[in-house]
């Protein structure tokens, strides 16, 4: 049994992670964390998601779980994740990171931490999305410079970063297939007299509305035909299940920075 702590237990993703951990045979949920002052401090994680009490307390710090040597699953906020990662390094605890929107310096901090502990860091923990990653690499190499490429993503109104981490990952996979730099070819929205579209551009369109969990479409458009590769998430369970699977996998690894594709063997 792999001991797991869910950071950010009070959020929608946190609750989905709690449920997925409880439902996974090889995992043991030992608790979760919430912000200091939260009314959920002291609650039981099982009861928090409408299940029976499982003696998995909710605290405002990871420190109380030190004796259990858990894997920490973190889908919180940028600053909180960096703080939790520092704790993981100090306790040699593996970490699964689903937070997105880090700066270049923060990405470097994650890479440095991975020299000391196993870290699974992915923009999306859905098995389906990671299959899409593989399909995109193949499609981009086959189409080459014969198509225009646009990435359209939709998420709920509460999502803080744009484009999504998954959309950026899609763009990087395509850019790498063409041996291009995404930063120099990406266009994030268009307005006014933009002129004729250069073939090498990778366009991004971001939609924020309602309670959409996450939709991503990559459009390959040529003269006379187009191909669309789409993934739609109908609930957060798909991400949570993948993250718990990653936590179990990470518990058996040497220090290093891994992706969901490593977990899946893609």
N, C-alpha and C positions, 0 to 999 in steps of 0.2 A: 504494500500500500504506500502510495506517495502522498506525503503530507502537503497540503496546499492551503495558502492564505490568499484571499481575494481582497485586493486593495480597492477602495471605492465601492464598498459593499452596498451603499444606499442607492446608487444610481441604477438606471435601467439595465445597463450592461453588467454592472456588478451583480445584480440580482439574477440575471441570466447565467452568469458564471457560477454563482452559488448553486443554482439548480442543476447545471450541467455537471458540476463536481460531485454533488450528492448522487447523481444518477450514474456516475462512472464507477465501475466495479473496482478498478485498480487505484482509485484516488480516495483520499480521506480529507474532507474539509475540516481544518482545525480552527478556522475563524476568519474574520474579515476586519477591515479597518474603515473608519469614517473620519470626517473632519472633526477636530477638537470642538466640543460644544454641541455635537449632534445629539438629537433626542434619541437616537438609536444606540448610543453607547450603552453597553451592558446587555443588549438584546442577544438572543440566540439566532444564529444565521439560518437554521432550519425553520424556525418559527417566522423569521422575516419573510420567507418566500412561501408561507402557507403550508409548511410541512411540519412534521413532529420535531420536538426538541432533540438536538443531536450533540449538545455540549460543545458547540462551536461558537465561542463568544465574539461579539463585535467590540473592538477597542479603537482608541484613537491613535494608536502607535503600533508599529510592528514589533517593538521591543519585547512585548509580553510573549511573543511566539518564538523567542530565541532558542529555547530548549528543544523545540520540535524540529529544527533544521528544515523548514518548509521550502517549497517552491512558491515564489510570489508571482501572482498573475496581476498585471497592472494595466488597466484601461482607464486611467484617471485623467489628469491634466499634465501639461508639460512640466511645470515646476514640481508637482507632487511626484511624478514619475522619477525625475532626477534625484529627488530626496530619497525615495524608496530604493532606487538603484544603489545609492551610496550605502544604505543599510545592508542590502544584499551582499555587496562587496565585503563589508566589515564582518559579515557572518558566513561568508562563503556559501551563500544561498543562491541557487539558480533563479533566474528571473525570466518571465514571459512578458513582453511589452507589446501592447496593442495601441498605445497612444500615438498620435501622429501630429505633425506640424513642428517638429524640432528644428532649431537653427543649425547651421553648419557646425558651430562650436559644440552644441549639445549632442549632435550626431557623433562628434569626435569623442565626447565624454563616454558615450555608450560603447564605442569601439575600444576605448582604453579599459573600461570596466570588463569587457569581454576577454581581456587577457588574464583575468583573475577568476571569473566565474562563467558558467554556460549561460548564454542569453539567446532566447529566441525572439527576434524582433521582426515583425512583419506588418505591412500596411493593412493586411486582410488575412484572417485566419480561416476563411471559408475554403473548404476543399474545392468547391466549384470554381471560385475565383482563381485559385492556383492552377487549375486545369486550363482556365482561360489564358493565364500568363503563358503557358506552354504553347497553346494554339496560336497566340499572337506572334510569338517569335517565328513560328513556322510560316504563318501567313505573310508577315512582313518580308521575309526572305524570298518567298515565291513571287509576290507582287513587285518587289523592288521599287523603282522610281516611276511605275506606271499608274500610281494611284495618289489621290489626296487623302490624308488621314485626319480624322476629327475624333475627339474623345468627349463624350457627353456624360456627365454624372449628376445624379439627383440624390439629395439627402434631406432629412428632416430639418426643420427651421432652427433647431438648437445646436446644430453642428457648428463648431467654432472655426475650423480651418477650411480654406478653399484654395485650389481644388483639393479634393480628398487625397489622402495618402495613397489610396488604391489607384486613383486616376493618374497620379504622378508616377506610380510604379508601372502602370500600363504604358505611359509615355516613354519611360526609360527603357523598357524592354524593346519597344519599337525603334527608338533612337539607336540603341546598341546594335540592333539587327542591321541597321543602315550605316553603322560606324559613324554616327553623328553625336554631337553634344546636345542634350535636350535643352539646356539653358539657352543656347543660341538659336534653336529652331522652334521653340514653343511660343505660341501666341495665346494669351489668356483673355479671350474676349475681343470683340471687334466693334468699332463704332466709327461713323463718318466715312470719308472717302479713303478706303483702305487700299484701292488699286487691285490689280490682278493678283490672285493668290499664288505665291511661289509654291512650287511642288514640294519643296523640302520642308515646308512648315508642318508642325504638328499642332493642331488647334484644340483648345480646351473650352468647353462650355459648362458652366456650373449653375445648377438649379437648387434652391433651398426652399422647401415648401412642406407644410403639413407634418405628417409623422412617417414619411418615407424612410425605411430602414437603410436602403442603399441600392441604387440602380446604376450600372455602368455599361455603356455601349461604345464600341470602337467601330467607326465607319471607314471602310476602305472604298473610295469612290473613284471609278475610272470612267472614261467616255463610253457610255452604253451599258454599264453595269455597276452594281455596288454590292459589297458584302458587309453585313453587320454582325458583329460578335457581341452578344449581350449576356450579362449576368444580372439577375434580380434577386435580392434577398427579401424574403417575406417576413422574417422575424430574426431576432438576435441569437437564437439558439444555434444557428449554423456557425456563427463566429465563436460562441462560447464553447461549443463542443470541440472545435478545432484548437482553441486555446488550451483547454484541459488536456487534450491529446498531446499538445506541444509540451506542457508542463511535465507530463509523465516521461516523455522522450528526453527532455532536458535534464531530468534527474539522473540520467545514465550517461551523460556526456562529459567530456573534458571541457575546460574553459574554451570559449570561442564564441564568435558571433554567427548565429545560425538564422535561417529563414524558414518559413513554413514549407518551402519547397524541399529543404533539407529533411524536415520531419516526414514529409510524404515520399521522399526518395525520388523526386522528379528531377 
